[in-house]
Amino acid sequence: GAGVSQSPSNKVTEKGKDVELRCDPISGHTALYWYRQSLGQGLEFLIYFQGNSAPDKSGLPSDRFSAERTGGSVSTLTIQRTQQEDSAVYLCASSFSENTEAFFGQGTRLTVV
Amino acid sequence: GENVEQHPSTLSVQEGDSAVIKCTYSDSASNYFPWYKQELGKGPQLIIDIRSNVGEKKDQRIAVTLNKTAKHFSLHITETQPEDSAVYFCAASGGADGLTFGKGTHLIIQP
């Protein structure tokens, strides 16, 4: 595709349910990032994948959060047993390498009710 | 790991005046410093970037300066216009942590 694609664009879920957010990076990009952005706030780093290296999971806020990147391409962010404080926009970005422009998707707006 | 500090968190300037946003970083291995602009409801988009072998870079009304010794870099916007109103993020990359962002600056252009 032409850019980073995220799906769904909006997700409303009940508290306690699990959700999966998907990110399709730009083809050939080895670096992939997940960020969380609450209303009017900055970009909270969640996880970083670089090539075949072990991902940097240092930003995941709890063990309810996990992410994987299959075949070095598509990534899925999973949130188990969602809580209301998980409500935010989840942004994915990819770049050709760690020192080049990162392109962001439009984000997934998650609302936990 | 890398730590990026960004100031101010909110900046209000009169249309036509200049705006300056400042960032500091902690990892001397960082060598790539992009700036992103985020408009309401959209993902951040790159507006300008600089690498550590350059001290200044300009693109029309936007410029970025880098002081490697002091580990700080700044975004300068001249002749501000209403469409410059947005949230701006600085970032640093090149160490082991990938891209690390500052907390953002909400720039308001007053008519």
Interface residues (C-beta under 8 A of the other chain):
Chain A: V4 A31 Y33 Y35 Q41 G42 L43 F45 Y48 Q50 D56 S58 L91 A93 S95 E98 N99 T100 E101 A102 F103 F104 G105 Q106 G107
Chain B: G1 N31 Y32 P34 Y36 K42 G43 P44 Q45 L46 D49 R51 F89 A91 S93 G94 D97 G98 L99 T100 F101 G102 K103 G104
